Structures are given as C-alpha cells and as structure tokens.
Amino acid sequence: MKDVNLTLLFSWLIGLVVFIIGLSNLLLVHPVPGIVFLLISALHFPPADALCMKIFGRPVPFLAKVFLGFVIIWFTLGVSDLGDMIDDL
C-alpha cells in the first residue's frame, strides 16, 4: 500500500469543498463570486503546484492553502447569500 501524504489529501479535500462552494454560488447566488471561488479552488489542487513550480520556481505554500480555504468557508457560511440559503433549510 502506498504511503498517504496528508498534505496532498488535505489539498484535494479543501479544493473540492471550495469548488463545490464556487459551483453553488455560480448556480444559486451570483456568477461573480462563483467564478472567483472556482478559480481559487484551482490553487488547492496538486496540479496547480506543478504549474506554479514551472512558472515561479516554487509551489503554493500549504499554509496559504489552509488559510485561503478557511477564509472562503468562513465567508460562505457567515456573510454570503449562500450561507443564508443554507440557514433557511
């Protein structure tokens, strides 16, 4: 069995959560935050690290991914229209 890298797993998980938030915003709320969140979710996926390594010479820092994911989830559940829709369910 392969050794599981926790940072890789966490990057995929946060990337998927932010992608789902972006897709939900795109379809249910307004296209602008949805597109922004979809673009930000691309930073969390491991292929973005390879692209950043090729362009800038270093990958996206893991702490930046964690902070950005936390802020997006907090914003979505706290002050966005999508958070209000979730509260009404």
PDB file of N, CA, C and O in Angstrom, chain B, residues numbered from 101:
ATOM      1  N   MET B 101       0.837  -1.186   0.000  1.00  0.00           N
ATOM      2  CA  MET B 101       0.000   0.000   0.000  1.00  0.00           C
ATOM      3  C   MET B 101       0.877   1.242   0.000  1.00  0.00           C
ATOM      4  O   MET B 101       1.890   1.298   0.697  1.00  0.00           O
ATOM      5  N   LYS B 102       0.485   2.230  -0.778  1.00  0.00           N
ATOM      6  CA  LYS B 102       1.271   3.463  -0.878  1.00  0.00           C
ATOM      7  C   LYS B 102       1.152   4.293   0.385  1.00  0.00           C
ATOM      8  O   LYS B 102       0.156   4.243   1.106  1.00  0.00           O
ATOM      9  N   ASP B 103       2.195   5.053   0.621  1.00  0.00           N
ATOM     10  CA  ASP B 103       2.197   5.973   1.746  1.00  0.00           C
ATOM     11  C   ASP B 103       1.315   7.173   1.400  1.00  0.00           C
ATOM     12  O   ASP B 103       1.520   7.822   0.375  1.00  0.00           O
ATOM     13  N   VAL B 104       0.342   7.464   2.248  1.00  0.00           N
ATOM     14  CA  VAL B 104      -0.591   8.571   2.003  1.00  0.00           C
ATOM     15  C   VAL B 104       0.012   9.856   2.552  1.00  0.00           C
ATOM     16  O   VAL B 104       0.401   9.924   3.719  1.00  0.00           O
ATOM     17  N   ASN B 105       0.085  10.855   1.717  1.00  0.00           N
ATOM     18  CA  ASN B 105       0.596  12.153   2.111  1.00  0.00           C
ATOM     19  C   ASN B 105      -0.575  12.999   2.605  1.00  0.00           C
ATOM     20  O   ASN B 105      -1.485  13.311   1.836  1.00  0.00           O
ATOM     21  N   LEU B 106      -0.557  13.372   3.888  1.00  0.00           N
ATOM     22  CA  LEU B 106      -1.673  14.108   4.484  1.00  0.00           C
ATOM     23  C   LEU B 106      -1.871  15.488   3.862  1.00  0.00           C
ATOM     24  O   LEU B 106      -3.009  15.930   3.702  1.00  0.00           O
ATOM     25  N   THR B 107      -0.802  16.166   3.514  1.00  0.00           N
ATOM     26  CA  THR B 107      -0.957  17.491   2.904  1.00  0.00           C
ATOM     27  C   THR B 107      -1.599  17.380   1.525  1.00  0.00           C
ATOM     28  O   THR B 107      -2.387  18.244   1.141  1.00  0.00           O
ATOM     29  N   LEU B 108      -1.274  16.333   0.783  1.00  0.00           N
ATOM     30  CA  LEU B 108      -1.887  16.113  -0.529  1.00  0.00           C
ATOM     31  C   LEU B 108      -3.373  15.812  -0.378  1.00  0.00           C
ATOM     32  O   LEU B 108      -4.198  16.350  -1.117  1.00  0.00           O
ATOM     33  N   LEU B 109      -3.707  14.966   0.563  1.00  0.00           N
ATOM     34  CA  LEU B 109      -5.105  14.626   0.826  1.00  0.00           C
ATOM     35  C   LEU B 109      -5.896  15.859   1.266  1.00  0.00           C
ATOM     36  O   LEU B 109      -7.018  16.081   0.811  1.00  0.00           O
ATOM     37  N   PHE B 110      -5.301  16.653   2.152  1.00  0.00           N
ATOM     38  CA  PHE B 110      -5.966  17.864   2.635  1.00  0.00           C
ATOM     39  C   PHE B 110      -6.145  18.876   1.507  1.00  0.00           C
ATOM     40  O   PHE B 110      -7.169  19.557   1.443  1.00  0.00           O
ATOM     41  N   SER B 111      -5.159  18.980   0.619  1.00  0.00           N
ATOM     42  CA  SER B 111      -5.272  19.900  -0.515  1.00  0.00           C
ATOM     43  C   SER B 111      -6.425  19.503  -1.421  1.00  0.00           C
ATOM     44  O   SER B 111      -7.196  20.362  -1.850  1.00  0.00           O
ATOM     45  N   TRP B 112      -6.556  18.220  -1.719  1.00  0.00           N
ATOM     46  CA  TRP B 112      -7.668  17.755  -2.548  1.00  0.00           C
ATOM     47  C   TRP B 112      -9.006  17.999  -1.858  1.00  0.00           C
ATOM     48  O   TRP B 112      -9.968  18.417  -2.501  1.00  0.00           O
ATOM     49  N   LEU B 113      -9.071  17.738  -0.545  1.00  0.00           N
ATOM     50  CA  LEU B 113     -10.318  17.908   0.200  1.00  0.00           C
ATOM     51  C   LEU B 113     -10.757  19.367   0.215  1.00  0.00           C
ATOM     52  O   LEU B 113     -11.908  19.672  -0.097  1.00  0.00           O
ATOM     53  N   ILE B 114      -9.858  20.262   0.573  1.00  0.00           N
ATOM     54  CA  ILE B 114     -10.199  21.687   0.603  1.00  0.00           C
ATOM     55  C   ILE B 114     -10.513  22.186  -0.805  1.00  0.00           C
ATOM     56  O   ILE B 114     -11.425  22.993  -0.984  1.00  0.00           O
ATOM     57  N   GLY B 115      -9.779  21.720  -1.796  1.00  0.00           N
ATOM     58  CA  GLY B 115     -10.049  22.101  -3.181  1.00  0.00           C
ATOM     59  C   GLY B 115     -11.443  21.694  -3.618  1.00  0.00           C
ATOM     60  O   GLY B 115     -12.139  22.466  -4.276  1.00  0.00           O
ATOM     61  N   LEU B 116     -11.855  20.485  -3.257  1.00  0.00           N
ATOM     62  CA  LEU B 116     -13.205  20.029  -3.609  1.00  0.00           C
ATOM     63  C   LEU B 116     -14.286  20.823  -2.891  1.00  0.00           C
ATOM     64  O   LEU B 116     -15.316  21.151  -3.480  1.00  0.00           O
ATOM     65  N   VAL B 117     -14.054  21.134  -1.616  1.00  0.00           N
ATOM     66  CA  VAL B 117     -15.040  21.920  -0.855  1.00  0.00           C
ATOM     67  C   VAL B 117     -15.185  23.315  -1.464  1.00  0.00           C
ATOM     68  O   VAL B 117     -16.303  23.797  -1.648  1.00  0.00           O
ATOM     69  N   VAL B 118     -14.068  23.961  -1.775  1.00  0.00           N
ATOM     70  CA  VAL B 118     -14.124  25.305  -2.362  1.00  0.00           C
ATOM     71  C   VAL B 118     -14.732  25.242  -3.761  1.00  0.00           C
ATOM     72  O   VAL B 118     -15.453  26.157  -4.159  1.00  0.00           O
ATOM     73  N   PHE B 119     -14.454  24.176  -4.512  1.00  0.00           N
ATOM     74  CA  PHE B 119     -15.048  24.005  -5.837  1.00  0.00           C
ATOM     75  C   PHE B 119     -16.568  23.877  -5.736  1.00  0.00           C
ATOM     76  O   PHE B 119     -17.294  24.482  -6.525  1.00  0.00           O
ATOM     77  N   ILE B 120     -17.048  23.101  -4.778  1.00  0.00           N
ATOM     78  CA  ILE B 120     -18.495  22.933  -4.578  1.00  0.00           C
ATOM     79  C   ILE B 120     -19.134  24.257  -4.151  1.00  0.00           C
ATOM     80  O   ILE B 120     -20.229  24.589  -4.604  1.00  0.00           O
ATOM     81  N   ILE B 121     -18.464  25.009  -3.290  1.00  0.00           N
ATOM     82  CA  ILE B 121     -18.969  26.324  -2.882  1.00  0.00           C
ATOM     83  C   ILE B 121     -19.041  27.245  -4.093  1.00  0.00           C
ATOM     84  O   ILE B 121     -20.024  27.965  -4.269  1.00  0.00           O
ATOM     85  N   GLY B 122     -18.007  27.227  -4.926  1.00  0.00           N
ATOM     86  CA  GLY B 122     -18.000  28.063  -6.121  1.00  0.00           C
ATOM     87  C   GLY B 122     -19.091  27.678  -7.100  1.00  0.00           C
ATOM     88  O   GLY B 122     -19.750  28.547  -7.671  1.00  0.00           O
ATOM     89  N   LEU B 123     -19.288  26.391  -7.297  1.00  0.00           N
ATOM     90  CA  LEU B 123     -20.342  25.924  -8.191  1.00  0.00           C
ATOM     91  C   LEU B 123     -21.721  26.293  -7.651  1.00  0.00           C
ATOM     92  O   LEU B 123     -22.603  26.690  -8.413  1.00  0.00           O
ATOM     93  N   SER B 124     -21.905  26.163  -6.353  1.00  0.00           N
ATOM     94  CA  SER B 124     -23.185  26.541  -5.736  1.00  0.00           C
ATOM     95  C   SER B 124     -23.445  28.036  -5.878  1.00  0.00           C
ATOM     96  O   SER B 124     -24.562  28.450  -6.187  1.00  0.00           O
ATOM     97  N   ASN B 125     -22.420  28.838  -5.654  1.00  0.00           N
ATOM     98  CA  ASN B 125     -22.569  30.287  -5.834  1.00  0.00           C
ATOM     99  C   ASN B 125     -22.871  30.625  -7.280  1.00  0.00           C
ATOM    100  O   ASN B 125     -23.689  31.502  -7.559  1.00  0.00           O
ATOM    101  N   LEU B 126     -22.220  29.940  -8.192  1.00  0.00           N
ATOM    102  CA  LEU B 126     -22.427  30.194  -9.613  1.00  0.00           C
ATOM    103  C   LEU B 126     -23.861  29.897 -10.028  1.00  0.00           C
ATOM    104  O   LEU B 126     -24.450  30.648 -10.805  1.00  0.00           O
ATOM    105  N   LEU B 127     -24.419  28.821  -9.522  1.00  0.00           N
ATOM    106  CA  LEU B 127     -25.757  28.402  -9.922  1.00  0.00           C
ATOM    107  C   LEU B 127     -26.874  29.057  -9.109  1.00  0.00           C
ATOM    108  O   LEU B 127     -27.935  29.359  -9.654  1.00  0.00           O
ATOM    109  N   LEU B 128     -26.649  29.276  -7.827  1.00  0.00           N
ATOM    110  CA  LEU B 128     -27.732  29.705  -6.941  1.00  0.00           C
ATOM    111  C   LEU B 128     -27.702  31.191  -6.565  1.00  0.00           C
ATOM    112  O   LEU B 128     -28.753  31.777  -6.305  1.00  0.00           O
ATOM    113  N   VAL B 129     -26.541  31.796  -6.533  1.00  0.00           N
ATOM    114  CA  VAL B 129     -26.453  33.150  -5.993  1.00  0.00           C
ATOM    115  C   VAL B 129     -26.116  34.162  -7.092  1.00  0.00           C
ATOM    116  O   VAL B 129     -26.992  34.893  -7.552  1.00  0.00           O
ATOM    117  N   HIS B 130     -24.874  34.203  -7.502  1.00  0.00           N
ATOM    118  CA  HIS B 130     -24.416  35.190  -8.484  1.00  0.00           C
ATOM    119  C   HIS B 130     -23.169  34.634  -9.158  1.00  0.00           C
ATOM    120  O   HIS B 130     -22.356  33.985  -8.501  1.00  0.00           O
ATOM    121  N   PRO B 131     -23.004  34.872 -10.445  1.00  0.00           N
ATOM    122  CA  PRO B 131     -21.862  34.301 -11.148  1.00  0.00           C
ATOM    123  C   PRO B 131     -20.489  34.829 -10.722  1.00  0.00           C
ATOM    124  O   PRO B 131     -19.507  34.090 -10.792  1.00  0.00           O
ATOM    125  N   VAL B 132     -20.397  36.077 -10.285  1.00  0.00           N
ATOM    126  CA  VAL B 132     -19.084  36.651  -9.997  1.00  0.00           C
ATOM    127  C   VAL B 132     -18.388  35.937  -8.833  1.00  0.00           C
ATOM    128  O   VAL B 132     -17.256  35.487  -9.013  1.00  0.00           O
ATOM    129  N   PRO B 133     -19.003  35.808  -7.647  1.00  0.00           N
ATOM    130  CA  PRO B 133     -18.290  35.072  -6.596  1.00  0.00           C
ATOM    131  C   PRO B 133     -18.107  33.600  -6.955  1.00  0.00           C
ATOM    132  O   PRO B 133     -17.132  32.976  -6.536  1.00  0.00           O
ATOM    133  N   GLY B 134     -19.025  33.050  -7.718  1.00  0.00           N
ATOM    134  CA  GLY B 134     -18.890  31.662  -8.130  1.00  0.00           C
ATOM    135  C   GLY B 134     -17.658  31.444  -8.985  1.00  0.00           C
ATOM    136  O   GLY B 134     -16.916  30.484  -8.776  1.00  0.00           O
ATOM    137  N   ILE B 135     -17.435  32.324  -9.943  1.00  0.00           N
ATOM    138  CA  ILE B 135     -16.261  32.203 -10.818  1.00  0.00           C
ATOM    139  C   ILE B 135     -14.980  32.434 -10.024  1.00  0.00           C
ATOM    140  O   ILE B 135     -13.985  31.740 -10.232  1.00  0.00           O
ATOM    141  N   VAL B 136     -15.001  33.408  -9.114  1.00  0.00           N
ATOM    142  CA  VAL B 136     -13.818  33.680  -8.283  1.00  0.00           C
ATOM    143  C   VAL B 136     -13.487  32.467  -7.420  1.00  0.00           C
ATOM    144  O   VAL B 136     -12.324  32.074  -7.332  1.00  0.00           O
ATOM    145  N   PHE B 137     -14.487  31.872  -6.787  1.00  0.00           N
ATOM    146  CA  PHE B 137     -14.242  30.695  -5.952  1.00  0.00           C
ATOM    147  C   PHE B 137     -13.786  29.508  -6.777  1.00  0.00           C
ATOM    148  O   PHE B 137     -12.960  28.723  -6.312  1.00  0.00           O
ATOM    149  N   LEU B 138     -14.300  29.353  -7.988  1.00  0.00           N
ATOM    150  CA  LEU B 138     -13.843  28.264  -8.857  1.00  0.00           C
ATOM    151  C   LEU B 138     -12.370  28.458  -9.224  1.00  0.00           C
ATOM    152  O   LEU B 138     -11.607  27.493  -9.255  1.00  0.00           O
ATOM    153  N   LEU B 139     -11.971  29.690  -9.498  1.00  0.00           N
ATOM    154  CA  LEU B 139     -10.569  29.954  -9.808  1.00  0.00           C
ATOM    155  C   LEU B 139      -9.676  29.733  -8.589  1.00  0.00           C
ATOM    156  O   LEU B 139      -8.574  29.199  -8.711  1.00  0.00           O
ATOM    157  N   ILE B 140     -10.153  30.143  -7.421  1.00  0.00           N
ATOM    158  CA  ILE B 140      -9.374  29.934  -6.199  1.00  0.00           C
ATOM    159  C   ILE B 140      -9.270  28.447  -5.873  1.00  0.00           C
ATOM    160  O   ILE B 140      -8.243  27.993  -5.368  1.00  0.00           O
ATOM    161  N   SER B 141     -10.323  27.689  -6.159  1.00  0.00           N
ATOM    162  CA  SER B 141     -10.262  26.253  -5.879  1.00  0.00           C
ATOM    163  C   SER B 141      -9.187  25.573  -6.707  1.00  0.00           C
ATOM    164  O   SER B 141      -8.635  24.555  -6.290  1.00  0.00           O
ATOM    165  N   ALA B 142      -8.883  26.124  -7.880  1.00  0.00           N
ATOM    166  CA  ALA B 142      -7.844  25.533  -8.722  1.00  0.00           C
ATOM    167  C   ALA B 142      -6.469  25.614  -8.049  1.00  0.00           C
ATOM    168  O   ALA B 142      -5.604  24.781  -8.318  1.00  0.00           O
ATOM    169  N   LEU B 143      -6.260  26.598  -7.183  1.00  0.00           N
ATOM    170  CA  LEU B 143      -4.984  26.703  -6.464  1.00  0.00           C
ATOM    171  C   LEU B 143      -4.774  25.573  -5.471  1.00  0.00           C
ATOM    172  O   LEU B 143      -3.637  25.244  -5.132  1.00  0.00           O
ATOM    173  N   HIS B 144      -5.859  24.980  -5.005  1.00  0.00           N
ATOM    174  CA  HIS B 144      -5.753  23.947  -3.987  1.00  0.00           C
ATOM    175  C   HIS B 144      -5.408  22.581  -4.548  1.00  0.00           C
ATOM    176  O   HIS B 144      -4.902  21.730  -3.816  1.00  0.00           O
ATOM    177  N   PHE B 145      -5.662  22.350  -5.802  1.00  0.00           N
ATOM    178  CA  PHE B 145      -5.419  21.041  -6.385  1.00  0.00           C
ATOM    179  C   PHE B 145      -3.932  20.861  -6.684  1.00  0.00           C
ATOM    180  O   PHE B 145      -3.263  21.816  -7.080  1.00  0.00           O
ATOM    181  N   PRO B 146      -3.410  19.655  -6.501  1.00  0.00           N
ATOM    182  CA  PRO B 146      -1.968  19.408  -6.706  1.00  0.00           C
ATOM    183  C   PRO B 146      -1.427  19.759  -8.089  1.00  0.00           C
ATOM    184  O   PRO B 146      -0.269  20.171  -8.163  1.00  0.00           O
ATOM    185  N   PRO B 147      -2.171  19.630  -9.194  1.00  0.00           N
ATOM    186  CA  PRO B 147      -1.588  20.078 -10.467  1.00  0.00           C
ATOM    187  C   PRO B 147      -1.224  21.565 -10.486  1.00  0.00           C
ATOM    188  O   PRO B 147      -0.358  21.975 -11.259  1.00  0.00           O
ATOM    189  N   ALA B 148      -1.866  22.368  -9.657  1.00  0.00           N
ATOM    190  CA  ALA B 148      -1.516  23.793  -9.575  1.00  0.00           C
ATOM    191  C   ALA B 148      -0.121  23.967  -8.998  1.00  0.00           C
ATOM    192  O   ALA B 148       0.590  24.903  -9.361  1.00  0.00           O
ATOM    193  N   ASP B 149       0.273  23.071  -8.104  1.00  0.00           N
ATOM    194  CA  ASP B 149       1.623  23.144  -7.550  1.00  0.00           C
ATOM    195  C   ASP B 149       2.666  22.927  -8.645  1.00  0.00           C
ATOM    196  O   ASP B 149       3.688  23.613  -8.684  1.00  0.00           O
ATOM    197  N   ALA B 150       2.401  21.969  -9.532  1.00  0.00           N
ATOM    198  CA  ALA B 150       3.342  21.717 -10.630  1.00  0.00           C
ATOM    199  C   ALA B 150       3.416  22.919 -11.567  1.00  0.00           C
ATOM    200  O   ALA B 150       4.495  23.278 -12.037  1.00  0.00           O
ATOM    201  N   LEU B 151       2.275  23.537 -11.835  1.00  0.00           N
ATOM    202  CA  LEU B 151       2.250  24.712 -12.701  1.00  0.00           C
ATOM    203  C   LEU B 151       2.967  25.897 -12.053  1.00  0.00           C
ATOM    204  O   LEU B 151       3.741  26.593 -12.710  1.00  0.00           O
ATOM    205  N   CYS B 152       2.711  26.120 -10.773  1.00  0.00           N
ATOM    206  CA  CYS B 152       3.388  27.214 -10.057  1.00  0.00           C
ATOM    207  C   CYS B 152       4.887  26.943  -9.964  1.00  0.00           C
ATOM    208  O   CYS B 152       5.696  27.868 -10.035  1.00  0.00           O
ATOM    209  N   MET B 153       5.253  25.672  -9.806  1.00  0.00           N
ATOM    210  CA  MET B 153       6.670  25.317  -9.753  1.00  0.00           C
ATOM    211  C   MET B 153       7.342  25.623 -11.087  1.00  0.00           C
ATOM    212  O   MET B 153       8.486  26.076 -11.124  1.00  0.00           O
ATOM    213  N   LYS B 154       6.629  25.374 -12.178  1.00  0.00           N
ATOM    214  CA  LYS B 154       7.173  25.630 -13.506  1.00  0.00           C
ATOM    215  C   LYS B 154       7.292  27.137 -13.772  1.00  0.00           C
ATOM    216  O   LYS B 154       8.281  27.590 -14.348  1.00  0.00           O
ATOM    217  N   ILE B 155       6.286  27.910 -13.353  1.00  0.00           N
ATOM    218  CA  ILE B 155       6.270  29.343 -13.640  1.00  0.00           C
ATOM    219  C   ILE B 155       7.120  30.139 -12.645  1.00  0.00           C
ATOM    220  O   ILE B 155       7.964  30.942 -13.046  1.00  0.00           O
ATOM    221  N   PHE B 156       6.894  29.913 -11.346  1.00  0.00           N
ATOM    222  CA  PHE B 156       7.528  30.733 -10.309  1.00  0.00           C
ATOM    223  C   PHE B 156       8.722  30.078  -9.636  1.00  0.00           C
ATOM    224  O   PHE B 156       9.487  30.754  -8.948  1.00  0.00           O
ATOM    225  N   GLY B 157       8.893  28.780  -9.820  1.00  0.00           N
ATOM    226  CA  GLY B 157      10.010  28.095  -9.188  1.00  0.00           C
ATOM    227  C   GLY B 157       9.719  27.559  -7.808  1.00  0.00           C
ATOM    228  O   GLY B 157      10.612  27.020  -7.155  1.00  0.00           O
ATOM    229  N   ARG B 158       8.487  27.695  -7.347  1.00  0.00           N
ATOM    230  CA  ARG B 158       8.092  27.138  -6.050  1.00  0.00           C
ATOM    231  C   ARG B 158       6.594  26.875  -6.039  1.00  0.00           C
ATOM    232  O   ARG B 158       5.848  27.580  -6.718  1.00  0.00           O
ATOM    233  N   PRO B 159       6.134  25.877  -5.286  1.00  0.00           N
ATOM    234  CA  PRO B 159       4.696  25.565  -5.249  1.00  0.00           C
ATOM    235  C   PRO B 159       3.934  26.537  -4.353  1.00  0.00           C
ATOM    236  O   PRO B 159       4.530  27.363  -3.662  1.00  0.00           O
ATOM    237  N   VAL B 160       2.623  26.425  -4.376  1.00  0.00           N
ATOM    238  CA  VAL B 160       1.774  27.233  -3.493  1.00  0.00           C
ATOM    239  C   VAL B 160       2.013  26.736  -2.064  1.00  0.00           C
ATOM    240  O   VAL B 160       1.890  25.537  -1.816  1.00  0.00           O
ATOM    241  N   PRO B 161       2.350  27.616  -1.119  1.00  0.00           N
ATOM    242  CA  PRO B 161       2.607  27.168   0.261  1.00  0.00           C
ATOM    243  C   PRO B 161       1.364  26.530   0.878  1.00  0.00           C
ATOM    244  O   PRO B 161       0.243  26.999   0.679  1.00  0.00           O
ATOM    245  N   PHE B 162       1.586  25.455   1.628  1.00  0.00           N
ATOM    246  CA  PHE B 162       0.485  24.720   2.239  1.00  0.00           C
ATOM    247  C   PHE B 162      -0.301  25.597   3.211  1.00  0.00           C
ATOM    248  O   PHE B 162      -1.529  25.531   3.249  1.00  0.00           O
ATOM    249  N   LEU B 163       0.392  26.411   3.990  1.00  0.00           N
ATOM    250  CA  LEU B 163      -0.311  27.289   4.941  1.00  0.00           C
ATOM    251  C   LEU B 163      -1.185  28.317   4.221  1.00  0.00           C
ATOM    252  O   LEU B 163      -2.230  28.711   4.737  1.00  0.00           O
ATOM    253  N   ALA B 164      -0.770  28.743   3.053  1.00  0.00           N
ATOM    254  CA  ALA B 164      -1.602  29.667   2.263  1.00  0.00           C
ATOM    255  C   ALA B 164      -2.871  28.963   1.804  1.00  0.00           C
ATOM    256  O   ALA B 164      -3.945  29.565   1.794  1.00  0.00           O
ATOM    257  N   LYS B 165      -2.758  27.697   1.425  1.00  0.00           N
ATOM    258  CA  LYS B 165      -3.931  26.925   1.023  1.00  0.00           C
ATOM    259  C   LYS B 165      -4.900  26.753   2.187  1.00  0.00           C
ATOM    260  O   LYS B 165      -6.111  26.907   2.023  1.00  0.00           O
ATOM    261  N   VAL B 166      -4.364  26.436   3.361  1.00  0.00           N
ATOM    262  CA  VAL B 166      -5.209  26.250   4.545  1.00  0.00           C
ATOM    263  C   VAL B 166      -5.904  27.555   4.903  1.00  0.00           C
ATOM    264  O   VAL B 166      -7.112  27.568   5.139  1.00  0.00           O
ATOM    265  N   PHE B 167      -5.159  28.646   4.947  1.00  0.00           N
ATOM    266  CA  PHE B 167      -5.729  29.945   5.300  1.00  0.00           C
ATOM    267  C   PHE B 167      -6.801  30.369   4.303  1.00  0.00           C
ATOM    268  O   PHE B 167      -7.881  30.806   4.700  1.00  0.00           O
ATOM    269  N   LEU B 168      -6.512  30.242   3.020  1.00  0.00           N
ATOM    270  CA  LEU B 168      -7.462  30.633   1.983  1.00  0.00           C
ATOM    271  C   LEU B 168      -8.726  29.778   2.039  1.00  0.00           C
ATOM    272  O   LEU B 168      -9.835  30.298   1.914  1.00  0.00           O
ATOM    273  N   GLY B 169      -8.561  28.476   2.227  1.00  0.00           N
ATOM    274  CA  GLY B 169      -9.719  27.593   2.345  1.00  0.00           C
ATOM    275  C   GLY B 169     -10.571  27.931   3.557  1.00  0.00           C
ATOM    276  O   GLY B 169     -11.799  27.950   3.478  1.00  0.00           O
ATOM    277  N   PHE B 170      -9.911  28.198   4.684  1.00  0.00           N
ATOM    278  CA  PHE B 170     -10.630  28.556   5.908  1.00  0.00           C
ATOM    279  C   PHE B 170     -11.405  29.851   5.737  1.00  0.00           C
ATOM    280  O   PHE B 170     -12.559  29.941   6.156  1.00  0.00           O
ATOM    281  N   VAL B 171     -10.789  30.855   5.128  1.00  0.00           N
ATOM    282  CA  VAL B 171     -11.450  32.152   4.932  1.00  0.00           C
ATOM    283  C   VAL B 171     -12.656  32.004   4.002  1.00  0.00           C
ATOM    284  O   VAL B 171     -13.702  32.602   4.253  1.00  0.00           O
ATOM    285  N   ILE B 172     -12.523  31.222   2.943  1.00  0.00           N
ATOM    286  CA  ILE B 172     -13.631  31.047   1.999  1.00  0.00           C
ATOM    287  C   ILE B 172     -14.795  30.328   2.664  1.00  0.00           C
ATOM    288  O   ILE B 172     -15.945  30.737   2.507  1.00  0.00           O
ATOM    289  N   ILE B 173     -14.512  29.271   3.398  1.00  0.00           N
ATOM    290  CA  ILE B 173     -15.583  28.539   4.079  1.00  0.00           C
ATOM    291  C   ILE B 173     -16.234  29.423   5.137  1.00  0.00           C
ATOM    292  O   ILE B 173     -17.458  29.426   5.269  1.00  0.00           O
ATOM    293  N   TRP B 174     -15.445  30.164   5.883  1.00  0.00           N
ATOM    294  CA  TRP B 174     -15.971  31.064   6.903  1.00  0.00           C
ATOM    295  C   TRP B 174     -16.834  32.150   6.262  1.00  0.00           C
ATOM    296  O   TRP B 174     -17.918  32.451   6.762  1.00  0.00           O
ATOM    297  N   PHE B 175     -16.373  32.733   5.177  1.00  0.00           N
ATOM    298  CA  PHE B 175     -17.131  33.775   4.482  1.00  0.00           C
ATOM    299  C   PHE B 175     -18.446  33.217   3.947  1.00  0.00           C
ATOM    300  O   PHE B 175     -19.491  33.858   4.061  1.00  0.00           O
ATOM    301  N   THR B 176     -18.390  32.026   3.368  1.00  0.00           N
ATOM    302  CA  THR B 176     -19.589  31.436   2.771  1.00  0.00           C
ATOM    303  C   THR B 176     -20.639  31.135   3.833  1.00  0.00           C
ATOM    304  O   THR B 176     -21.821  31.417   3.633  1.00  0.00           O
ATOM    305  N   LEU B 177     -20.230  30.578   4.933  1.00  0.00           N
ATOM    306  CA  LEU B 177     -21.196  30.224   5.974  1.00  0.00           C
ATOM    307  C   LEU B 177     -21.627  31.425   6.801  1.00  0.00           C
ATOM    308  O   LEU B 177     -22.700  31.404   7.404  1.00  0.00           O
ATOM    309  N   GLY B 178     -20.803  32.478   6.840  1.00  0.00           N
ATOM    310  CA  GLY B 178     -21.095  33.612   7.705  1.00  0.00           C
ATOM    311  C   GLY B 178     -21.829  34.759   7.065  1.00  0.00           C
ATOM    312  O   GLY B 178     -22.865  35.187   7.575  1.00  0.00           O
ATOM    313  N   VAL B 179     -21.323  35.268   5.965  1.00  0.00           N
ATOM    314  CA  VAL B 179     -21.876  36.517   5.453  1.00  0.00           C
ATOM    315  C   VAL B 179     -22.397  36.458   4.018  1.00  0.00           C
ATOM    316  O   VAL B 179     -22.937  37.451   3.533  1.00  0.00           O
ATOM    317  N   SER B 180     -22.257  35.353   3.340  1.00  0.00           N
ATOM    318  CA  SER B 180     -22.698  35.328   1.944  1.00  0.00           C
ATOM    319  C   SER B 180     -24.170  34.947   1.831  1.00  0.00           C
ATOM    320  O   SER B 180     -24.771  34.456   2.786  1.00  0.00           O
ATOM    321  N   ASP B 181     -24.734  35.177   0.667  1.00  0.00           N
ATOM    322  CA  ASP B 181     -26.123  34.807   0.398  1.00  0.00           C
ATOM    323  C   ASP B 181     -26.300  33.293   0.410  1.00  0.00           C
ATOM    324  O   ASP B 181     -27.373  32.799   0.756  1.00  0.00           O
ATOM    325  N   LEU B 182     -25.266  32.556   0.040  1.00  0.00           N
ATOM    326  CA  LEU B 182     -25.343  31.103   0.066  1.00  0.00           C
ATOM    327  C   LEU B 182     -25.468  30.604   1.510  1.00  0.00           C
ATOM    328  O   LEU B 182     -26.181  29.638   1.779  1.00  0.00           O
ATOM    329  N   GLY B 183     -24.777  31.263   2.423  1.00  0.00           N
ATOM    330  CA  GLY B 183     -24.907  30.920   3.844  1.00  0.00           C
ATOM    331  C   GLY B 183     -26.318  31.148   4.343  1.00  0.00           C
ATOM    332  O   GLY B 183     -26.823  30.360   5.143  1.00  0.00           O
ATOM    333  N   ASP B 184     -26.968  32.214   3.887  1.00  0.00           N
ATOM    334  CA  ASP B 184     -28.354  32.487   4.261  1.00  0.00           C
ATOM    335  C   ASP B 184     -29.286  31.425   3.696  1.00  0.00           C
ATOM    336  O   ASP B 184     -30.254  31.039   4.351  1.00  0.00           O
ATOM    337  N   MET B 185     -29.007  30.951   2.495  1.00  0.00           N
ATOM    338  CA  MET B 185     -29.827  29.889   1.900  1.00  0.00           C
ATOM    339  C   MET B 185     -29.691  28.596   2.698  1.00  0.00           C
ATOM    340  O   MET B 185     -30.666  27.864   2.866  1.00  0.00           O
ATOM    341  N   ILE B 186     -28.485  28.312   3.191  1.00  0.00           N
ATOM    342  CA  ILE B 186     -28.258  27.108   3.985  1.00  0.00           C
ATOM    343  C   ILE B 186     -29.002  27.229   5.319  1.00  0.00           C
ATOM    344  O   ILE B 186     -29.569  26.248   5.800  1.00  0.00           O
ATOM    345  N   ASP B 187     -29.004  28.419   5.916  1.00  0.00           N
ATOM    346  CA  ASP B 187     -29.698  28.639   7.184  1.00  0.00           C
ATOM    347  C   ASP B 187     -31.189  28.445   7.060  1.00  0.00           C
ATOM    348  O   ASP B 187     -31.838  28.014   8.014  1.00  0.00           O
ATOM    349  N   ASP B 188     -31.748  28.755   5.898  1.00  0.00           N
ATOM    350  CA  ASP B 188     -33.194  28.650   5.709  1.00  0.00           C
ATOM    351  C   ASP B 188     -33.672  27.209   5.550  1.00  0.00           C
ATOM    352  O   ASP B 188     -34.866  26.937   5.670  1.00  0.00           O
ATOM    353  N   LEU B 189     -32.759  26.297   5.285  1.00  0.00           N
ATOM    354  CA  LEU B 189     -33.167  24.891   5.122  1.00  0.00           C
ATOM    355  C   LEU B 189     -33.524  24.325   6.418  1.00  0.00           C
ATOM    356  O   LEU B 189     -33.895  23.153   6.498  1.00  0.00           O
TER     357      LEU B 189
END
